[in-house]
Amino acid sequence: MSNIEKTLSIIKPDAVERNLENEIKKIFIDNGFKIIKSKKIKIEKSEAEKFYKVHETKPFYNDLCSYLSSGPIIVMMIEKANAVLDNRELMGATNPKEAKDGTIRKKFGISIDKNSVHGSDSLENAKIEIDFFFKD
């Protein structure tokens, strides 16, 4: 039996701005992901700071928070077997220039900051991140 996992994916402001929502969602679906929940929201910088708290000691933290709160984003709960790892592979490297062909960041990413998508990096963080946006 395959291990179905849930993970979080965010379509970042640069991709929303360029109306890539449906194209990116289609890539997930074409790669076997099921989009369980999806919503378009705009978050405050203070919320982005809470969301990215794990990175608060890093030099890019402030820019990251400013960027995520700079425009509407689409947050999605997605699932499939090995969702966390498969999502990371599908997104590609953080820097679009280093991302493999066929990945979302290679196709749509503008820069290391404006790299179009975010995905949880572990099952533990996936749960935390899903709860952050989808507290029911």
N, C-alpha and C positions, 0 to 999 in steps of 0.2 A: 504494500500500500504506500502510495506516495505521500510525502509530508506537505500538506497544504499550509502555506504561511500567508500572513497578511503583512503588508508593508505600506509605508507612506511614500507617495510621490507628490512633488510640488512642481507645477508648471510655473516657472518664475516670471517676474514682470517683463523681461525682454521678449519672452516668447508669447506672452498674453498680448502685449503691445503689437506684435506682428501677426496676431490672429492665427497662431499655430495650434491652438487648443485641440481642434478636431483631428488635425494631422498627427499630433503627438499621441492622443488617445488611441487613434487607429493603430499606431505602431505597437502600443501596449497590447491591444486586443489581438493583432496579427501575431504577436509573440506569445500568445496563450494566457495572457493576464485577464482576469475578470475585474472590471471596475465596480467595486461594491458601493462606494459612496464618492460623490464628487461635488464640490461647491466652489464658487468663485467668491473670494473675499478680499478685503483690503485690511491689512493689519497695521497697527501702530508700531513705531520703532521700539517702544517698551515691550511689546509682545514679541517682536523679533528677537530682542535681547534675551527674553526668557527661553524662547525656542532654541536659540543657538548658544545657550549658556555653557554647553560643553566646550565651546571654542573661545570662551571669554578671555583666556590668557594669550591667545594668538594675535599676532599683529594685524591680521585682516578682519578681526571681530567687528570693529565699529563699522567698517565699510560694508561688510556682509549684512549687518542689521539694517543699515541705512538703505541698502539696495533691496532687501526683501520687503521692506515697508514702503518702497518708492512707487508702487503701483499695484493694481489688482493681481492676485495670484489664484491659481486653481489648485486646491488641495484634494488629493484622491487617496482613498483606501483601495489598494489593489491586492489581489490574491492569486496564487497558483502554487504549485509545488516549487520549493526552493526560491520563493519570491524575492527574498532579500538579495541573494547572490545574483539571480537572473536579472533583477532590476539594475543592480550596479553594473553588470556587464552590458546591458542594453543602453544605459546612459552613457557609458564610456568614461574616459579619464576626465578629471576635473578641468584640465586645460584642453579645450577643443582641438588645439593644434596637435596634441599628443593622443587624442582619441582615435580609436580604430574606425575604419570605414564602416558604414552601416549603423553606427551608434547615433543616438539622439544628439549628443553634444557635438559630434563631428559634423552632422548635418545642419544643426541649427545654432550651435553655440557661437557667440560673437567673441568672447574673451574668457579668461579664467574666472572673472567675476560674473559676467553675463553669459552663463553657460546653460541657460534655458530650463534646466531641471534639477531637482534635489531628490535624493532617495535615501531612506534610512540605511545606516551602515551595519546594523546588527539586528537580530530579533528583539533584543532588549530595548534598543533605541526605537525600533519600529513601534513597539507597544507604547512607549512614552510619547512618541511623536503623533501616533494615531489618537491617543487620548487627549493630547494637546489641542487638536483641531476638531475632534469628533466626540467631545464629552456629551453623551446623551442623557 
